[in-house]
Structures are given as C-alpha cells and as structure tokens.
Amino acid sequence: IIFSFLYTPHSSTPATMSTVRASHLLIKHKGSRNPVSRRTNEAVTTTKEAARAELEKLQEKIKAADPAKLRDVFAAEAQKRSDCSSYKKGGDLGVFGRGEMQKPFEDAAFGLKVGEMSAIVDTDSGLHLVYRTE
C-alpha cells in the first residue's frame, strides 16, 4: 500500500499545518516561571490580575487599528511592552512547529489564520497575545 501526502508548509487550514510563524506580546507576572522582563532586565512584581488588565487594554488598542495596519500596530506595541526578548523584533518568534512551544500557546498559534490575533493566552511564561504572520 502506498500513501501520498501533499505537504503545504504554510497552509491556512489549521489541521494541515506543520509550521506557523507568529509574533507575540508577553506580559509576565510575579507568578511566571521566570519573572524577569527580557525588555528591562528587571524583576517583575506585577500581579497576574494587573498583567491581564494591562494586556486587555493593549488588546483593545490593537483591535481598534485599521486592519491593513494590524501587523505593524501589533509589532509596535510588542516593541514597547513585551517582556520577551523578541520585543526587539516586534514580537516575532519566527517559524515553529508543533511541540516547540507551551501547549496553550501552540494551540492558539495553530488555531489562527494568517493576520488574526488570539484572545489572551495563559502559559507558565505569563500572559500573551499571539498574532499569526505566516
């Protein structure tokens, strides 16, 4: 028996994707697994509730942007606020496959279509907004 599979590396159908490219905006809180901001190199003292409230405000600001400029607005906000070292690249994490990120983050990234932003995602690293770029 011979099986043939069509490989499409950046398909827009989540069930068939093997990799995605995404950016994120991470806000750590004092309960995060490594509560140090990679943007400021300072210890994070924010509560999870305060981090969520701040991220909700950023989410609304990004959602209010012109859809044609969403990627740029997301990147600008990530550069200003993300606690991940990817802030330097507008939150860009590059291309990654399944099993490379924490499960809730992976599920969010692979569940998005290109150009979509997730709801708030809670992982051991903190709270994220995920934006799929490829």
C-alpha positions as protocol buffer text, in pm:
chain_id: "A"
residue {
  index: 1
  type: ILE
  ca { x: 0 y: 0 z: 0 }
}
residue {
  index: 2
  type: ILE
  ca { x: 134 y: 340 z: -97 }
}
residue {
  index: 3
  type: PHE
  ca { x: 18 y: 659 z: 71 }
}
residue {
  index: 4
  type: SER
  ca { x: 68 y: 1000 z: -82 }
}
residue {
  index: 5
  type: PHE
  ca { x: 54 y: 1319 z: 119 }
}
residue {
  index: 6
  type: LEU
  ca { x: 57 y: 1674 z: -5 }
}
residue {
  index: 7
  type: TYR
  ca { x: 289 y: 1888 z: 206 }
}
residue {
  index: 8
  type: THR
  ca { x: 187 y: 2251 z: 236 }
}
residue {
  index: 9
  type: PRO
  ca { x: 415 y: 2422 z: 488 }
}
residue {
  index: 10
  type: HIS
  ca { x: 207 y: 2734 z: 547 }
}
residue {
  index: 11
  type: SER
  ca { x: -145 y: 2623 z: 473 }
}
residue {
  index: 12
  type: SER
  ca { x: -423 y: 2837 z: 616 }
}
residue {
  index: 13
  type: THR
  ca { x: -610 y: 2528 z: 736 }
}
residue {
  index: 14
  type: PRO
  ca { x: -504 y: 2466 z: 1099 }
}
residue {
  index: 15
  type: ALA
  ca { x: -546 y: 2087 z: 1081 }
}
residue {
  index: 16
  type: THR
  ca { x: -292 y: 2055 z: 798 }
}
residue {
  index: 17
  type: MET
  ca { x: -25 y: 2299 z: 915 }
}
residue {
  index: 18
  type: SER
  ca { x: 312 y: 2165 z: 1018 }
}
residue {
  index: 19
  type: THR
  ca { x: 460 y: 2506 z: 1099 }
}
residue {
  index: 20
  type: VAL
  ca { x: 343 y: 2860 z: 1159 }
}
residue {
  index: 21
  type: ARG
  ca { x: 512 y: 3194 z: 1201 }
}
residue {
  index: 22
  type: ALA
  ca { x: 379 y: 3411 z: 1479 }
}
residue {
  index: 23
  type: SER
  ca { x: 455 y: 3712 z: 1691 }
}
residue {
  index: 24
  type: HIS
  ca { x: 351 y: 3764 z: 2049 }
}
residue {
  index: 25
  type: LEU
  ca { x: 323 y: 4025 z: 2315 }
}
residue {
  index: 26
  type: LEU
  ca { x: 408 y: 3875 z: 2654 }
}
residue {
  index: 27
  type: ILE
  ca { x: 330 y: 4032 z: 2988 }
}
residue {
  index: 28
  type: LYS
  ca { x: 490 y: 3844 z: 3273 }
}
residue {
  index: 29
  type: HIS
  ca { x: 361 y: 3849 z: 3628 }
}
residue {
  index: 30
  type: LYS
  ca { x: 516 y: 3757 z: 3960 }
}
residue {
  index: 31
  type: GLY
  ca { x: 378 y: 3401 z: 3923 }
}
residue {
  index: 32
  type: SER
  ca { x: 550 y: 3349 z: 3586 }
}
residue {
  index: 33
  type: ARG
  ca { x: 811 y: 3073 z: 3573 }
}
residue {
  index: 34
  type: ASN
  ca { x: 1090 y: 3329 z: 3521 }
}
residue {
  index: 35
  type: PRO
  ca { x: 958 y: 3664 z: 3645 }
}
residue {
  index: 36
  type: VAL
  ca { x: 1224 y: 3882 z: 3485 }
}
residue {
  index: 37
  type: SER
  ca { x: 1144 y: 4108 z: 3191 }
}
residue {
  index: 38
  type: ARG
  ca { x: 1378 y: 4050 z: 2897 }
}
residue {
  index: 39
  type: ARG
  ca { x: 1299 y: 4405 z: 2784 }
}
residue {
  index: 40
  type: THR
  ca { x: 1402 y: 4580 z: 3106 }
}
residue {
  index: 41
  type: ASN
  ca { x: 1608 y: 4304 z: 3275 }
}
residue {
  index: 42
  type: GLU
  ca { x: 1421 y: 4385 z: 3595 }
}
residue {
  index: 43
  type: ALA
  ca { x: 1227 y: 4156 z: 3826 }
}
residue {
  index: 44
  type: VAL
  ca { x: 854 y: 4153 z: 3756 }
}
residue {
  index: 45
  type: THR
  ca { x: 634 y: 4239 z: 4054 }
}
residue {
  index: 46
  type: THR
  ca { x: 301 y: 4272 z: 3869 }
}
residue {
  index: 47
  type: THR
  ca { x: 14 y: 4051 z: 3981 }
}
residue {
  index: 48
  type: LYS
  ca { x: -149 y: 3819 z: 3728 }
}
residue {
  index: 49
  type: GLU
  ca { x: -468 y: 4024 z: 3754 }
}
residue {
  index: 50
  type: ALA
  ca { x: -285 y: 4350 z: 3680 }
}
residue {
  index: 51
  type: ALA
  ca { x: -100 y: 4187 z: 3389 }
}
residue {
  index: 52
  type: ARG
  ca { x: -432 y: 4066 z: 3244 }
}
residue {
  index: 53
  type: ALA
  ca { x: -589 y: 4413 z: 3281 }
}
residue {
  index: 54
  type: GLU
  ca { x: -293 y: 4575 z: 3105 }
}
residue {
  index: 55
  type: LEU
  ca { x: -300 y: 4316 z: 2827 }
}
residue {
  index: 56
  type: GLU
  ca { x: -676 y: 4362 z: 2781 }
}
residue {
  index: 57
  type: LYS
  ca { x: -617 y: 4735 z: 2723 }
}
residue {
  index: 58
  type: LEU
  ca { x: -343 y: 4662 z: 2470 }
}
residue {
  index: 59
  type: GLN
  ca { x: -568 y: 4406 z: 2302 }
}
residue {
  index: 60
  type: GLU
  ca { x: -843 y: 4665 z: 2258 }
}
residue {
  index: 61
  type: LYS
  ca { x: -595 y: 4921 z: 2125 }
}
residue {
  index: 62
  type: ILE
  ca { x: -458 y: 4674 z: 1869 }
}
residue {
  index: 63
  type: LYS
  ca { x: -807 y: 4555 z: 1768 }
}
residue {
  index: 64
  type: ALA
  ca { x: -910 y: 4916 z: 1704 }
}
residue {
  index: 65
  type: ALA
  ca { x: -635 y: 4959 z: 1446 }
}
residue {
  index: 66
  type: ASP
  ca { x: -701 y: 4972 z: 1074 }
}
residue {
  index: 67
  type: PRO
  ca { x: -698 y: 4603 z: 966 }
}
residue {
  index: 68
  type: ALA
  ca { x: -442 y: 4686 z: 696 }
}
residue {
  index: 69
  type: LYS
  ca { x: -206 y: 4812 z: 969 }
}
residue {
  index: 70
  type: LEU
  ca { x: -274 y: 4547 z: 1234 }
}
residue {
  index: 71
  type: ARG
  ca { x: 60 y: 4372 z: 1190 }
}
residue {
  index: 72
  type: ASP
  ca { x: 252 y: 4699 z: 1227 }
}
residue {
  index: 73
  type: VAL
  ca { x: 47 y: 4812 z: 1527 }
}
residue {
  index: 74
  type: PHE
  ca { x: 96 y: 4472 z: 1695 }
}
residue {
  index: 75
  type: ALA
  ca { x: 472 y: 4489 z: 1634 }
}
residue {
  index: 76
  type: ALA
  ca { x: 494 y: 4844 z: 1768 }
}
residue {
  index: 77
  type: GLU
  ca { x: 307 y: 4751 z: 2087 }
}
residue {
  index: 78
  type: ALA
  ca { x: 524 y: 4441 z: 2134 }
}
residue {
  index: 79
  type: GLN
  ca { x: 838 y: 4655 z: 2100 }
}
residue {
  index: 80
  type: LYS
  ca { x: 708 y: 4895 z: 2364 }
}
residue {
  index: 81
  type: ARG
  ca { x: 574 y: 4645 z: 2616 }
}
residue {
  index: 82
  type: SER
  ca { x: 655 y: 4276 z: 2567 }
}
residue {
  index: 83
  type: ASP
  ca { x: 861 y: 4109 z: 2839 }
}
residue {
  index: 84
  type: CYS
  ca { x: 1008 y: 3859 z: 2590 }
}
residue {
  index: 85
  type: SER
  ca { x: 1342 y: 3921 z: 2420 }
}
residue {
  index: 86
  type: SER
  ca { x: 1151 y: 3903 z: 2091 }
}
residue {
  index: 87
  type: TYR
  ca { x: 1033 y: 4260 z: 2168 }
}
residue {
  index: 88
  type: LYS
  ca { x: 1341 y: 4367 z: 1969 }
}
residue {
  index: 89
  type: LYS
  ca { x: 1182 y: 4213 z: 1658 }
}
residue {
  index: 90
  type: GLY
  ca { x: 830 y: 4336 z: 1722 }
}
residue {
  index: 91
  type: GLY
  ca { x: 745 y: 4012 z: 1899 }
}
residue {
  index: 92
  type: ASP
  ca { x: 841 y: 3792 z: 1600 }
}
residue {
  index: 93
  type: LEU
  ca { x: 916 y: 3437 z: 1711 }
}
residue {
  index: 94
  type: GLY
  ca { x: 994 y: 3312 z: 1361 }
}
residue {
  index: 95
  type: VAL
  ca { x: 868 y: 2982 z: 1224 }
}
residue {
  index: 96
  type: PHE
  ca { x: 799 y: 2699 z: 1470 }
}
residue {
  index: 97
  type: GLY
  ca { x: 636 y: 2360 z: 1464 }
}
residue {
  index: 98
  type: ARG
  ca { x: 415 y: 2164 z: 1694 }
}
residue {
  index: 99
  type: GLY
  ca { x: 579 y: 2065 z: 2022 }
}
residue {
  index: 100
  type: GLU
  ca { x: 817 y: 2363 z: 2026 }
}
residue {
  index: 101
  type: MET
  ca { x: 604 y: 2598 z: 2237 }
}
residue {
  index: 102
  type: GLN
  ca { x: 398 y: 2553 z: 2553 }
}
residue {
  index: 103
  type: LYS
  ca { x: 73 y: 2376 z: 2463 }
}
residue {
  index: 104
  type: PRO
  ca { x: -172 y: 2666 z: 2521 }
}
residue {
  index: 105
  type: PHE
  ca { x: 49 y: 2893 z: 2309 }
}
residue {
  index: 106
  type: GLU
  ca { x: 84 y: 2630 z: 2037 }
}
residue {
  index: 107
  type: ASP
  ca { x: -291 y: 2571 z: 2029 }
}
residue {
  index: 108
  type: ALA
  ca { x: -354 y: 2944 z: 1991 }
}
residue {
  index: 109
  type: ALA
  ca { x: -93 y: 2996 z: 1719 }
}
residue {
  index: 110
  type: PHE
  ca { x: -200 y: 2695 z: 1514 }
}
residue {
  index: 111
  type: GLY
  ca { x: -567 y: 2785 z: 1557 }
}
residue {
  index: 112
  type: LEU
  ca { x: -526 y: 3127 z: 1396 }
}
residue {
  index: 113
  type: LYS
  ca { x: -543 y: 3220 z: 1032 }
}
residue {
  index: 114
  type: VAL
  ca { x: -275 y: 3449 z: 891 }
}
residue {
  index: 115
  type: GLY
  ca { x: -347 y: 3805 z: 1006 }
}
residue {
  index: 116
  type: GLU
  ca { x: -553 y: 3701 z: 1310 }
}
residue {
  index: 117
  type: MET
  ca { x: -479 y: 3784 z: 1673 }
}
residue {
  index: 118
  type: SER
  ca { x: -565 y: 3550 z: 1958 }
}
residue {
  index: 119
  type: ALA
  ca { x: -755 y: 3609 z: 2276 }
}
residue {
  index: 120
  type: ILE
  ca { x: -531 y: 3626 z: 2584 }
}
residue {
  index: 121
  type: VAL
  ca { x: -331 y: 3305 z: 2624 }
}
residue {
  index: 122
  type: ASP
  ca { x: -218 y: 3196 z: 2971 }
}
residue {
  index: 123
  type: THR
  ca { x: 105 y: 2993 z: 2995 }
}
residue {
  index: 124
  type: ASP
  ca { x: 372 y: 2931 z: 3258 }
}
residue {
  index: 125
  type: SER
  ca { x: 567 y: 3219 z: 3099 }
}
residue {
  index: 126
  type: GLY
  ca { x: 288 y: 3472 z: 3152 }
}
residue {
  index: 127
  type: LEU
  ca { x: 1 y: 3615 z: 2950 }
}
residue {
  index: 128
  type: HIS
  ca { x: 27 y: 3654 z: 2573 }
}
residue {
  index: 129
  type: LEU
  ca { x: -143 y: 3794 z: 2270 }
}
residue {
  index: 130
  type: VAL
  ca { x: -47 y: 3590 z: 1965 }
}
residue {
  index: 131
  type: TYR
  ca { x: -55 y: 3725 z: 1609 }
}
residue {
  index: 132
  type: ARG
  ca { x: -9 y: 3479 z: 1322 }
}
residue {
  index: 133
  type: THR
  ca { x: 206 y: 3619 z: 1043 }
}
residue {
  index: 134
  type: GLU
  ca { x: 250 y: 3310 z: 819 }
}
